[in-house]
Amino acid sequence: MSTVALITGAASGIGAAVARRLSAGGAKCVLLDLDGDGAGRVAEEVGGVALAGDVSAEETSRRAVELAERTYGRLDLVHLNAGVTGGVDMNAFDLARYRRAVGVNVDGVVFGVAAALPLLRRSGGGAIVVTASLAGLVGYDGDPIYTMTKHAVVGLVRALAPPLAKERIRISAVCPGFTDTPLVAEARELFVGAGFPLLEADEVAAAVESACYADDTGNLLVVQPGRQPVAYRHAGVPGPVGGQRPPSP
């Protein structure tokens, strides 16, 4: 029985690289992107199926999961990769840009998890991997709103890992540095001119593939050029007294 993967933001960059890697390993891929034509081209290349849609709309994730079930009958892996930069000037606040960043980077992940969980459960478990960022672990003053959204999804991953593990569903995040994808295309020459190394999309995709098949959960994999991915460890935060979890409200 083939593994079935759903990948968002799959028309280019990291998402497309993940689709190529997973399909090379035998997975059947369902590819979702706002750029439906681009997703279709990658789907044709990897022998999968594609769907055009905006992840900031709740129904889009539901339609993608329905396509996975209708086409392949199951779902094993979910890579929630779609993202945008924030680009919001706090001194000249643009509400539309702010809503767009939160809608794609936060709502898109929340909606994706919520839509995928029922089919993952019916399939016997699986894995969810979220594309976060180093900006989800440290403050990046070049884009505070983007930083906020990535901190949010890191928190979601950490909080969901223990309860989902009881259902044999693993969840983790990859936290790459700046990666040579369309997301940073406008600034690429600036990076190159400054001698700043950019990750290749396939380097991040390799970390995503590793996270998909890892046995543990709740990991935040830091990905940097020329280095092996390493799990980030938060330090200095005291746990519940006596190791006990507080009661649910």
N, C-alpha and C positions, 0 to 999 in steps of 0.2 A: 504494500500500500504506500503510495507516494505521500511525502510530506507536503502540506499545502501552506503557503505563506501569503499574507496580505501585506503590501508595502505601500505607504503613502508618500507623496512627493517623489514618485518613481519615474518621472519623465527624464530626469537628468541627475547629474551629481551623485551624491551618496546613495540615494534611493535606487537609481539605475544600476550602480555598481553592486549594490546588495542583491538586486534581482539577478544579475549575471552570475554572481557567486553562488547563490542558493540554487539557482536552476542547474548550474554545472554540477552541483552535488545531488541532483535528482528531484529537487522540490518543484512543485507546480506553483506558479506565481499569479496572484491577482494584484494588478497594479492600478493605483489610484493617483490622479494628479489633476490639478486645475487645467493643465495643458493636456487635453485628451488626445490630441494627435501625437504628441511626444510620448505619452504613456503607451499609445497603440503601437508605435514603432518599436519601443523596448519590448512590449509583450510579444510582438511578432518575432523578434530576435530570440527571445528565450522560450518561446512556445507556451506563453501564458495568455491571460485575458486582461483587458483594460477597461477602466471606467473613468469618465471625466466628472470632476466634481470638486466643490470647495469644502475643505474639512471643517471650516468654521460653521457650517450648517450641520445640525445634528443628523438630519436624514441622510447625508452623504455617507457617513460611516455605516449606517444601517444598510444602505443599498450595496455598499462594498462587501459587507459580510454576507448579505443575501446572495450576491453573485458568487462568492466562494462556495457557499453551500449548494447553490443550484448547479454550479459547474463541476465541483469536485466532491461534494458531499461531506466536507469536514474542514477544519481549520486547526493548524498546529502552531504556526509562528505568525507573529504580528510585529511589523516594524513601523512604528509611528514616527515618521521622518519629516513630514511636511513642515516647513518653517519659513518665516520671513524675518528680515531685520526690523528693528523698532523704528529708528529714524525719527524719533519725536524730540523736538526741541522744547525743553521744559520752560523756556522763556518766551516761546511763541507756540503755545500748545495747540496741537492739531488733533481734535477728538477722533476724526475718521481714521487717521493713521494709528492712533492708540488702539482703537477698537479692532482694527485689522490685525495688529500684532498680537493682541490678547486672543482674538478669535482663532487665529491659525495656530499660534504657539502653545496656548493653554487649552482653549475649548476643543481644538482639534485632537489633542491628546486625550482629554477627558471623554469626549464623545467616542473616540476610537476604542478606548478601553471598555467603556460601557457597552458598546455595540458588539465587541468581540467576545466578551466573557461568556455569554450563553452558549455560543457555538464551540468555544474552547472547552467548556465543561462537557458538552455532549460528545466531544471528540476524545475525551479522556484526559485533558490537560494540555499543557503546551507552554509557550514562552511569549512574552511581550518585551520588546526592546524599544526604548524611546531615544531618539536623537536629542540630547541636551546640548551642552557646550561647557567649555571651561568657564564661561560666564555664568553657568549655573552653580559654580563652586566658589568663585571669587568675584568681587565687584569689578565690572568693566565700565569705566567712566566714559568710554567712547559711545556707549549706547545703553543708558540706564534702563529703558523700558524693555529692551531685549534681555538684559541681565535679569530683570524682575521675572520675565516669563520663564526663563530657563531655571531660575531658582525654584519657581513654582512647580515645574514638572519633576525636578529632582526631589522635592519634598513629597510629591505624590508617589513617586516610585518607592521611596523609603518607607512611606506609611502603608502602602498596599502590599509590600513584599510578605510580611508575616501572615496576614489573613489569606492571601491567595495561595501561599505555599500549602495550606491545608487542603486545597483543592487541586494540588499538583499543577498549579500554574505559576511559573516563574516570571518575575518582572525585573528589569534592570535598565540602565541607561548608559549610553556612550557619551563622553564629554570631550569632544575633540577641540583642538585649537583651530586657528584659521585654516580653512580648507579650500582648495582651488575648485570652487563650484560656481554656478551662476549667482549664488547669494553674495559673493564677494567680488564679482566680475568688475564692478566699477572701480574698486580699489586695488585690483590686482597689480597694475603697473607700479603703484605706490609701494606695495610690499616688495616687489621684485627690485625696484630701484634702491630700496633701503637694505637689500640683502636679507630680508626677513623670510625664513623658510615657510612655505605653505605645505600642508598635508595634501597628498593625492586622495581623491575620493576612494580609491580602492584600498588605501591604508585604513580608512575608517570603516569601510565595508568589511574588511577582514576582522576587525574588532566586533562589529555587529554580528557576523557569522559565529564567532567564538561565543558571544553572549547568548545567541539563540540556542546553542547546544550545551551550554554549561549546566552543571548539576545544581549549582548554588543560585541564590536569588538575592535581590536587593543591591547588587553591585553597581557602582558608578565607575565605569572604565575611563580613565584619563588617556587620551590618545594624543601624542605629540610626535613631530617628525623625527625619524631616526631612532625611535625608542619603542620598546615593547609596551603594549597597553598595561597599565597598572591600576589596580582597584584603589579608589580614593577612600580614605578613612577619616571620618569626622572625629575630632579629638576634643577633650575638655568639656564635654557635655555630660552632666551627671544623669544616670539612669534612675528609674523609679526606686524608691526606698525598698531595700530588701530584695530587689530583683522582681518585685511584683508589678504587674500592669494595673493601672487604675481601672476602676469599673467603667463600663460603657454607660453613657448618659441614657 
